[in-house]
Structure formats: structure tokens, C-alpha cells
Amino acid sequence: MIFTRAEINAAGSFVRQARALAEAVAKILRRGGDNEGAERMDDIIDALDAESEYLVRLSGTTPIGGRA
């Protein structure tokens, strides 16, 4: 697929927001004693981190005003 830099930046913003939400949910689960649920949230956080790294690399290869 082809994405503009603005689209890549918007996706990165979405991933950051999703990560913040996942961290908050994991914290709540831990406080409630649901360590298994918190570990699943940690897996989601790891996946979001990987997606964020991918978007940073993709953004670095996209010329300003260009498409990736």
C-alpha cells in the first residue's frame, strides 16, 4: 500500500494512544489481582511498540510530500 507522510504520522499517533490505553488497562488489572490479564496486555503493548518502530522506519523513508 502507498501512504502519505501525514497518514503515517496519524497512524503513529493512533498507536501511541492505543499504547497509553493498554498501559492503563494493564495497571488496573494488576491492581485488581488479574496478573494473567495484565500479562496479555503486556503482549499487546509489545506488539504496539513493534508497530511504532515500523512506522518510524517507514516515515524515515518517505520524502516530505511523497508516498511510502
PDB file of N, CA, C and O in Angstrom:
ATOM      1  N   MET A   1       0.824  -1.176   0.000  1.00  0.00           N
ATOM      2  CA  MET A   1       0.000   0.000   0.000  1.00  0.00           C
ATOM      3  C   MET A   1       0.872   1.244   0.000  1.00  0.00           C
ATOM      4  O   MET A   1       2.032   1.213   0.411  1.00  0.00           O
ATOM      5  N   ILE A   2       0.305   2.307  -0.456  1.00  0.00           N
ATOM      6  CA  ILE A   2       1.019   3.573  -0.503  1.00  0.00           C
ATOM      7  C   ILE A   2       0.395   4.528   0.513  1.00  0.00           C
ATOM      8  O   ILE A   2      -0.822   4.714   0.543  1.00  0.00           O
ATOM      9  N   PHE A   3       1.250   5.132   1.347  1.00  0.00           N
ATOM     10  CA  PHE A   3       0.793   6.048   2.379  1.00  0.00           C
ATOM     11  C   PHE A   3       1.521   7.369   2.263  1.00  0.00           C
ATOM     12  O   PHE A   3       2.695   7.406   1.894  1.00  0.00           O
ATOM     13  N   THR A   4       0.833   8.450   2.576  1.00  0.00           N
ATOM     14  CA  THR A   4       1.497   9.749   2.644  1.00  0.00           C
ATOM     15  C   THR A   4       2.137   9.883   4.016  1.00  0.00           C
ATOM     16  O   THR A   4       1.808   9.138   4.939  1.00  0.00           O
ATOM     17  N   ARG A   5       3.042  10.826   4.145  1.00  0.00           N
ATOM     18  CA  ARG A   5       3.686  11.060   5.442  1.00  0.00           C
ATOM     19  C   ARG A   5       2.642  11.431   6.494  1.00  0.00           C
ATOM     20  O   ARG A   5       2.737  10.999   7.643  1.00  0.00           O
ATOM     21  N   ALA A   6       1.641  12.232   6.102  1.00  0.00           N
ATOM     22  CA  ALA A   6       0.589  12.618   7.050  1.00  0.00           C
ATOM     23  C   ALA A   6      -0.172  11.390   7.553  1.00  0.00           C
ATOM     24  O   ALA A   6      -0.518  11.312   8.732  1.00  0.00           O
ATOM     25  N   GLU A   7      -0.428  10.443   6.670  1.00  0.00           N
ATOM     26  CA  GLU A   7      -1.114   9.212   7.077  1.00  0.00           C
ATOM     27  C   GLU A   7      -0.252   8.387   8.023  1.00  0.00           C
ATOM     28  O   GLU A   7      -0.754   7.817   8.992  1.00  0.00           O
ATOM     29  N   ILE A   8       1.032   8.328   7.744  1.00  0.00           N
ATOM     30  CA  ILE A   8       1.949   7.591   8.616  1.00  0.00           C
ATOM     31  C   ILE A   8       2.009   8.251   9.990  1.00  0.00           C
ATOM     32  O   ILE A   8       2.000   7.566  11.013  1.00  0.00           O
ATOM     33  N   ASN A   9       2.070   9.589  10.012  1.00  0.00           N
ATOM     34  CA  ASN A   9       2.096  10.303  11.289  1.00  0.00           C
ATOM     35  C   ASN A   9       0.803  10.090  12.072  1.00  0.00           C
ATOM     36  O   ASN A   9       0.835   9.930  13.292  1.00  0.00           O
ATOM     37  N   ALA A  10      -0.324  10.086  11.380  1.00  0.00           N
ATOM     38  CA  ALA A  10      -1.605   9.842  12.046  1.00  0.00           C
ATOM     39  C   ALA A  10      -1.652   8.434  12.620  1.00  0.00           C
ATOM     40  O   ALA A  10      -2.151   8.228  13.727  1.00  0.00           O
ATOM     41  N   ALA A  11      -1.139   7.474  11.880  1.00  0.00           N
ATOM     42  CA  ALA A  11      -1.103   6.090  12.378  1.00  0.00           C
ATOM     43  C   ALA A  11      -0.213   5.996  13.613  1.00  0.00           C
ATOM     44  O   ALA A  11      -0.543   5.294  14.570  1.00  0.00           O
ATOM     45  N   GLY A  12       0.912   6.704  13.591  1.00  0.00           N
ATOM     46  CA  GLY A  12       1.803   6.705  14.745  1.00  0.00           C
ATOM     47  C   GLY A  12       1.128   7.293  15.974  1.00  0.00           C
ATOM     48  O   GLY A  12       1.303   6.794  17.086  1.00  0.00           O
ATOM     49  N   SER A  13       0.359   8.351  15.772  1.00  0.00           N
ATOM     50  CA  SER A  13      -0.382   8.953  16.872  1.00  0.00           C
ATOM     51  C   SER A  13      -1.404   7.976  17.436  1.00  0.00           C
ATOM     52  O   SER A  13      -1.558   7.867  18.652  1.00  0.00           O
ATOM     53  N   PHE A  14      -2.097   7.271  16.560  1.00  0.00           N
ATOM     54  CA  PHE A  14      -3.064   6.273  16.999  1.00  0.00           C
ATOM     55  C   PHE A  14      -2.382   5.170  17.813  1.00  0.00           C
ATOM     56  O   PHE A  14      -2.905   4.747  18.844  1.00  0.00           O
ATOM     57  N   VAL A  15      -1.233   4.711  17.360  1.00  0.00           N
ATOM     58  CA  VAL A  15      -0.504   3.647  18.066  1.00  0.00           C
ATOM     59  C   VAL A  15      -0.072   4.133  19.447  1.00  0.00           C
ATOM     60  O   VAL A  15      -0.160   3.383  20.420  1.00  0.00           O
ATOM     61  N   ARG A  16       0.393   5.378  19.545  1.00  0.00           N
ATOM     62  CA  ARG A  16       0.791   5.927  20.853  1.00  0.00           C
ATOM     63  C   ARG A  16      -0.400   5.993  21.808  1.00  0.00           C
ATOM     64  O   ARG A  16      -0.271   5.677  22.991  1.00  0.00           O
ATOM     65  N   GLN A  17      -1.552   6.403  21.294  1.00  0.00           N
ATOM     66  CA  GLN A  17      -2.748   6.473  22.130  1.00  0.00           C
ATOM     67  C   GLN A  17      -3.193   5.077  22.566  1.00  0.00           C
ATOM     68  O   GLN A  17      -3.578   4.874  23.718  1.00  0.00           O
ATOM     69  N   ALA A  18      -3.139   4.127  21.650  1.00  0.00           N
ATOM     70  CA  ALA A  18      -3.521   2.753  21.984  1.00  0.00           C
ATOM     71  C   ALA A  18      -2.577   2.175  23.034  1.00  0.00           C
ATOM     72  O   ALA A  18      -3.011   1.448  23.927  1.00  0.00           O
ATOM     73  N   ARG A  19      -1.286   2.497  22.929  1.00  0.00           N
ATOM     74  CA  ARG A  19      -0.308   2.007  23.904  1.00  0.00           C
ATOM     75  C   ARG A  19      -0.599   2.587  25.283  1.00  0.00           C
ATOM     76  O   ARG A  19      -0.548   1.871  26.283  1.00  0.00           O
ATOM     77  N   ALA A  20      -0.904   3.883  25.339  1.00  0.00           N
ATOM     78  CA  ALA A  20      -1.220   4.518  26.625  1.00  0.00           C
ATOM     79  C   ALA A  20      -2.450   3.867  27.254  1.00  0.00           C
ATOM     80  O   ALA A  20      -2.484   3.634  28.462  1.00  0.00           O
ATOM     81  N   LEU A  21      -3.446   3.577  26.444  1.00  0.00           N
ATOM     82  CA  LEU A  21      -4.649   2.915  26.953  1.00  0.00           C
ATOM     83  C   LEU A  21      -4.319   1.510  27.453  1.00  0.00           C
ATOM     84  O   LEU A  21      -4.790   1.104  28.516  1.00  0.00           O
ATOM     85  N   ALA A  22      -3.520   0.773  26.700  1.00  0.00           N
ATOM     86  CA  ALA A  22      -3.143  -0.584  27.099  1.00  0.00           C
ATOM     87  C   ALA A  22      -2.357  -0.567  28.408  1.00  0.00           C
ATOM     88  O   ALA A  22      -2.544  -1.443  29.253  1.00  0.00           O
ATOM     89  N   GLU A  23      -1.474   0.429  28.584  1.00  0.00           N
ATOM     90  CA  GLU A  23      -0.725   0.535  29.839  1.00  0.00           C
ATOM     91  C   GLU A  23      -1.672   0.790  31.007  1.00  0.00           C
ATOM     92  O   GLU A  23      -1.513   0.200  32.076  1.00  0.00           O
ATOM     93  N   ALA A  24      -2.653   1.666  30.808  1.00  0.00           N
ATOM     94  CA  ALA A  24      -3.611   1.969  31.869  1.00  0.00           C
ATOM     95  C   ALA A  24      -4.435   0.731  32.233  1.00  0.00           C
ATOM     96  O   ALA A  24      -4.670   0.461  33.410  1.00  0.00           O
ATOM     97  N   VAL A  25      -4.868  -0.011  31.224  1.00  0.00           N
ATOM     98  CA  VAL A  25      -5.656  -1.222  31.480  1.00  0.00           C
ATOM     99  C   VAL A  25      -4.806  -2.253  32.226  1.00  0.00           C
ATOM    100  O   VAL A  25      -5.284  -2.888  33.166  1.00  0.00           O
ATOM    101  N   ALA A  26      -3.552  -2.420  31.811  1.00  0.00           N
ATOM    102  CA  ALA A  26      -2.664  -3.376  32.488  1.00  0.00           C
ATOM    103  C   ALA A  26      -2.476  -2.992  33.953  1.00  0.00           C
ATOM    104  O   ALA A  26      -2.460  -3.858  34.828  1.00  0.00           O
ATOM    105  N   LYS A  27      -2.335  -1.699  34.217  1.00  0.00           N
ATOM    106  CA  LYS A  27      -2.162  -1.225  35.594  1.00  0.00           C
ATOM    107  C   LYS A  27      -3.404  -1.537  36.429  1.00  0.00           C
ATOM    108  O   LYS A  27      -3.296  -1.985  37.571  1.00  0.00           O
ATOM    109  N   ILE A  28      -4.570  -1.300  35.855  1.00  0.00           N
ATOM    110  CA  ILE A  28      -5.824  -1.595  36.553  1.00  0.00           C
ATOM    111  C   ILE A  28      -5.948  -3.091  36.823  1.00  0.00           C
ATOM    112  O   ILE A  28      -6.343  -3.497  37.916  1.00  0.00           O
ATOM    113  N   LEU A  29      -5.613  -3.901  35.837  1.00  0.00           N
ATOM    114  CA  LEU A  29      -5.693  -5.352  36.009  1.00  0.00           C
ATOM    115  C   LEU A  29      -4.756  -5.828  37.116  1.00  0.00           C
ATOM    116  O   LEU A  29      -5.122  -6.677  37.928  1.00  0.00           O
ATOM    117  N   ARG A  30      -3.548  -5.273  37.140  1.00  0.00           N
ATOM    118  CA  ARG A  30      -2.591  -5.665  38.182  1.00  0.00           C
ATOM    119  C   ARG A  30      -3.108  -5.288  39.566  1.00  0.00           C
ATOM    120  O   ARG A  30      -3.017  -6.071  40.511  1.00  0.00           O
ATOM    121  N   ARG A  31      -3.649  -4.084  39.669  1.00  0.00           N
ATOM    122  CA  ARG A  31      -4.211  -3.650  40.963  1.00  0.00           C
ATOM    123  C   ARG A  31      -5.340  -4.564  41.408  1.00  0.00           C
ATOM    124  O   ARG A  31      -5.517  -4.817  42.600  1.00  0.00           O
ATOM    125  N   GLY A  32      -6.100  -5.056  40.442  1.00  0.00           N
ATOM    126  CA  GLY A  32      -7.213  -5.945  40.756  1.00  0.00           C
ATOM    127  C   GLY A  32      -6.795  -7.385  40.962  1.00  0.00           C
ATOM    128  O   GLY A  32      -7.631  -8.234  41.269  1.00  0.00           O
ATOM    129  N   GLY A  33      -5.508  -7.675  40.796  1.00  0.00           N
ATOM    130  CA  GLY A  33      -5.007  -9.026  41.019  1.00  0.00           C
ATOM    131  C   GLY A  33      -5.080  -9.935  39.809  1.00  0.00           C
ATOM    132  O   GLY A  33      -4.807 -11.130  39.919  1.00  0.00           O
ATOM    133  N   ASP A  34      -5.442  -9.392  38.655  1.00  0.00           N
ATOM    134  CA  ASP A  34      -5.529 -10.210  37.443  1.00  0.00           C
ATOM    135  C   ASP A  34      -4.203 -10.143  36.683  1.00  0.00           C
ATOM    136  O   ASP A  34      -4.074  -9.434  35.685  1.00  0.00           O
ATOM    137  N   ASN A  35      -3.235 -10.892  37.176  1.00  0.00           N
ATOM    138  CA  ASN A  35      -1.911 -10.869  36.567  1.00  0.00           C
ATOM    139  C   ASN A  35      -1.907 -11.492  35.167  1.00  0.00           C
ATOM    140  O   ASN A  35      -1.142 -11.068  34.301  1.00  0.00           O
ATOM    141  N   GLU A  36      -2.750 -12.484  34.951  1.00  0.00           N
ATOM    142  CA  GLU A  36      -2.825 -13.111  33.630  1.00  0.00           C
ATOM    143  C   GLU A  36      -3.328 -12.102  32.593  1.00  0.00           C
ATOM    144  O   GLU A  36      -2.786 -12.004  31.493  1.00  0.00           O
ATOM    145  N   GLY A  37      -4.358 -11.366  32.958  1.00  0.00           N
ATOM    146  CA  GLY A  37      -4.875 -10.338  32.052  1.00  0.00           C
ATOM    147  C   GLY A  37      -3.847  -9.253  31.804  1.00  0.00           C
ATOM    148  O   GLY A  37      -3.715  -8.759  30.684  1.00  0.00           O
ATOM    149  N   ALA A  38      -3.113  -8.877  32.852  1.00  0.00           N
ATOM    150  CA  ALA A  38      -2.080  -7.853  32.715  1.00  0.00           C
ATOM    151  C   ALA A  38      -0.955  -8.333  31.798  1.00  0.00           C
ATOM    152  O   ALA A  38      -0.405  -7.552  31.021  1.00  0.00           O
ATOM    153  N   GLU A  39      -0.619  -9.611  31.892  1.00  0.00           N
ATOM    154  CA  GLU A  39       0.416 -10.157  31.007  1.00  0.00           C
ATOM    155  C   GLU A  39      -0.041 -10.139  29.557  1.00  0.00           C
ATOM    156  O   GLU A  39       0.760  -9.886  28.656  1.00  0.00           O
ATOM    157  N   ARG A  40      -1.320 -10.405  29.326  1.00  0.00           N
ATOM    158  CA  ARG A  40      -1.846 -10.319  27.957  1.00  0.00           C
ATOM    159  C   ARG A  40      -1.770  -8.882  27.446  1.00  0.00           C
ATOM    160  O   ARG A  40      -1.462  -8.647  26.277  1.00  0.00           O
ATOM    161  N   MET A  41      -2.052  -7.930  28.323  1.00  0.00           N
ATOM    162  CA  MET A  41      -1.942  -6.524  27.930  1.00  0.00           C
ATOM    163  C   MET A  41      -0.485  -6.171  27.631  1.00  0.00           C
ATOM    164  O   MET A  41      -0.209  -5.389  26.722  1.00  0.00           O
ATOM    165  N   ASP A  42       0.443  -6.744  28.391  1.00  0.00           N
ATOM    166  CA  ASP A  42       1.864  -6.517  28.126  1.00  0.00           C
ATOM    167  C   ASP A  42       2.236  -7.017  26.728  1.00  0.00           C
ATOM    168  O   ASP A  42       3.038  -6.390  26.035  1.00  0.00           O
ATOM    169  N   ASP A  43       1.654  -8.145  26.315  1.00  0.00           N
ATOM    170  CA  ASP A  43       1.895  -8.656  24.964  1.00  0.00           C
ATOM    171  C   ASP A  43       1.371  -7.675  23.912  1.00  0.00           C
ATOM    172  O   ASP A  43       2.001  -7.457  22.877  1.00  0.00           O
ATOM    173  N   ILE A  44       0.222  -7.100  24.194  1.00  0.00           N
ATOM    174  CA  ILE A  44      -0.348  -6.105  23.273  1.00  0.00           C
ATOM    175  C   ILE A  44       0.560  -4.882  23.211  1.00  0.00           C
ATOM    176  O   ILE A  44       0.797  -4.333  22.135  1.00  0.00           O
ATOM    177  N   ILE A  45       1.066  -4.456  24.363  1.00  0.00           N
ATOM    178  CA  ILE A  45       1.980  -3.311  24.403  1.00  0.00           C
ATOM    179  C   ILE A  45       3.229  -3.599  23.578  1.00  0.00           C
ATOM    180  O   ILE A  45       3.707  -2.726  22.854  1.00  0.00           O
ATOM    181  N   ASP A  46       3.759  -4.809  23.682  1.00  0.00           N
ATOM    182  CA  ASP A  46       4.933  -5.191  22.881  1.00  0.00           C
ATOM    183  C   ASP A  46       4.621  -5.116  21.388  1.00  0.00           C
ATOM    184  O   ASP A  46       5.445  -4.649  20.602  1.00  0.00           O
ATOM    185  N   ALA A  47       3.436  -5.575  20.999  1.00  0.00           N
ATOM    186  CA  ALA A  47       3.045  -5.518  19.588  1.00  0.00           C
ATOM    187  C   ALA A  47       2.899  -4.071  19.129  1.00  0.00           C
ATOM    188  O   ALA A  47       3.279  -3.736  18.007  1.00  0.00           O
ATOM    189  N   LEU A  48       2.358  -3.220  19.979  1.00  0.00           N
ATOM    190  CA  LEU A  48       2.220  -1.803  19.626  1.00  0.00           C
ATOM    191  C   LEU A  48       3.590  -1.139  19.516  1.00  0.00           C
ATOM    192  O   LEU A  48       3.789  -0.278  18.659  1.00  0.00           O
ATOM    193  N   ASP A  49       4.528  -1.524  20.367  1.00  0.00           N
ATOM    194  CA  ASP A  49       5.890  -0.999  20.266  1.00  0.00           C
ATOM    195  C   ASP A  49       6.524  -1.382  18.927  1.00  0.00           C
ATOM    196  O   ASP A  49       7.188  -0.567  18.288  1.00  0.00           O
ATOM    197  N   ALA A  50       6.312  -2.622  18.519  1.00  0.00           N
ATOM    198  CA  ALA A  50       6.853  -3.079  17.228  1.00  0.00           C
ATOM    199  C   ALA A  50       6.220  -2.300  16.088  1.00  0.00           C
ATOM    200  O   ALA A  50       6.912  -1.915  15.145  1.00  0.00           O
ATOM    201  N   GLU A  51       4.929  -2.065  16.158  1.00  0.00           N
ATOM    202  CA  GLU A  51       4.250  -1.292  15.114  1.00  0.00           C
ATOM    203  C   GLU A  51       4.773   0.139  15.074  1.00  0.00           C
ATOM    204  O   GLU A  51       4.956   0.711  13.999  1.00  0.00           O
ATOM    205  N   SER A  52       5.010   0.708  16.235  1.00  0.00           N
ATOM    206  CA  SER A  52       5.537   2.066  16.312  1.00  0.00           C
ATOM    207  C   SER A  52       6.924   2.147  15.664  1.00  0.00           C
ATOM    208  O   SER A  52       7.215   3.083  14.920  1.00  0.00           O
ATOM    209  N   GLU A  53       7.766   1.168  15.951  1.00  0.00           N
ATOM    210  CA  GLU A  53       9.104   1.134  15.341  1.00  0.00           C
ATOM    211  C   GLU A  53       9.004   1.020  13.824  1.00  0.00           C
ATOM    212  O   GLU A  53       9.758   1.673  13.103  1.00  0.00           O
ATOM    213  N   TYR A  54       8.084   0.202  13.337  1.00  0.00           N
ATOM    214  CA  TYR A  54       7.878   0.052  11.894  1.00  0.00           C
ATOM    215  C   TYR A  54       7.463   1.388  11.282  1.00  0.00           C
ATOM    216  O   TYR A  54       7.975   1.778  10.233  1.00  0.00           O
ATOM    217  N   LEU A  55       6.545   2.082  11.929  1.00  0.00           N
ATOM    218  CA  LEU A  55       6.078   3.358  11.396  1.00  0.00           C
ATOM    219  C   LEU A  55       7.193   4.399  11.381  1.00  0.00           C
ATOM    220  O   LEU A  55       7.261   5.217  10.463  1.00  0.00           O
ATOM    221  N   VAL A  56       8.063   4.379  12.379  1.00  0.00           N
ATOM    222  CA  VAL A  56       9.194   5.307  12.402  1.00  0.00           C
ATOM    223  C   VAL A  56      10.122   5.020  11.223  1.00  0.00           C
ATOM    224  O   VAL A  56      10.580   5.942  10.548  1.00  0.00           O
ATOM    225  N   ARG A  57      10.395   3.742  10.981  1.00  0.00           N
ATOM    226  CA  ARG A  57      11.251   3.385   9.835  1.00  0.00           C
ATOM    227  C   ARG A  57      10.588   3.783   8.521  1.00  0.00           C
ATOM    228  O   ARG A  57      11.246   4.314   7.626  1.00  0.00           O
ATOM    229  N   LEU A  58       9.299   3.529   8.408  1.00  0.00           N
ATOM    230  CA  LEU A  58       8.563   3.870   7.192  1.00  0.00           C
ATOM    231  C   LEU A  58       8.550   5.375   6.980  1.00  0.00           C
ATOM    232  O   LEU A  58       8.696   5.845   5.851  1.00  0.00           O
ATOM    233  N   SER A  59       8.379   6.123   8.040  1.00  0.00           N
ATOM    234  CA  SER A  59       8.367   7.577   7.958  1.00  0.00           C
ATOM    235  C   SER A  59       9.729   8.110   7.501  1.00  0.00           C
ATOM    236  O   SER A  59       9.809   9.086   6.754  1.00  0.00           O
ATOM    237  N   GLY A  60      10.784   7.460   7.956  1.00  0.00           N
ATOM    238  CA  GLY A  60      12.128   7.880   7.582  1.00  0.00           C
ATOM    239  C   GLY A  60      12.439   7.667   6.108  1.00  0.00           C
ATOM    240  O   GLY A  60      13.330   8.320   5.565  1.00  0.00           O
ATOM    241  N   THR A  61      11.730   6.778   5.465  1.00  0.00           N
ATOM    242  CA  THR A  61      11.981   6.506   4.047  1.00  0.00           C
ATOM    243  C   THR A  61      11.017   7.257   3.136  1.00  0.00           C
ATOM    244  O   THR A  61      11.103   7.148   1.912  1.00  0.00           O
ATOM    245  N   THR A  62      10.095   8.023   3.734  1.00  0.00           N
ATOM    246  CA  THR A  62       9.099   8.726   2.952  1.00  0.00           C
ATOM    247  C   THR A  62       9.523  10.178   2.766  1.00  0.00           C
ATOM    248  O   THR A  62       9.676  10.905   3.747  1.00  0.00           O
ATOM    249  N   PRO A  63       9.714  10.607   1.528  1.00  0.00           N
ATOM    250  CA  PRO A  63      10.063  12.010   1.323  1.00  0.00           C
ATOM    251  C   PRO A  63       8.910  12.924   1.728  1.00  0.00           C
ATOM    252  O   PRO A  63       7.745  12.543   1.612  1.00  0.00           O
ATOM    253  N   ILE A  64       9.224  14.108   2.195  1.00  0.00           N
ATOM    254  CA  ILE A  64       8.174  15.051   2.573  1.00  0.00           C
ATOM    255  C   ILE A  64       7.303  15.316   1.357  1.00  0.00           C
ATOM    256  O   ILE A  64       7.801  15.660   0.285  1.00  0.00           O
ATOM    257  N   GLY A  65       6.005  15.153   1.532  1.00  0.00           N
ATOM    258  CA  GLY A  65       5.075  15.332   0.420  1.00  0.00           C
ATOM    259  C   GLY A  65       5.019  14.139  -0.492  1.00  0.00           C
ATOM    260  O   GLY A  65       4.270  14.134  -1.470  1.00  0.00           O
ATOM    261  N   GLY A  66       5.819  13.101  -0.181  1.00  0.00           N
ATOM    262  CA  GLY A  66       5.867  11.926  -1.028  1.00  0.00           C
ATOM    263  C   GLY A  66       5.005  10.800  -0.502  1.00  0.00           C
ATOM    264  O   GLY A  66       4.182  10.992   0.393  1.00  0.00           O
ATOM    265  N   ARG A  67       5.198   9.649  -1.056  1.00  0.00           N
ATOM    266  CA  ARG A  67       4.426   8.470  -0.653  1.00  0.00           C
ATOM    267  C   ARG A  67       5.403   7.352  -0.318  1.00  0.00           C
ATOM    268  O   ARG A  67       6.491   7.247  -0.884  1.00  0.00           O
ATOM    269  N   ALA A  68       4.965   6.516   0.635  1.00  0.00           N
ATOM    270  CA  ALA A  68       5.789   5.360   1.025  1.00  0.00           C
ATOM    271  C   ALA A  68       5.150   4.092   0.515  1.00  0.00           C
ATOM    272  O   ALA A  68       5.680   3.003   0.733  1.00  0.00           O
TER     273      ALA A  68
END
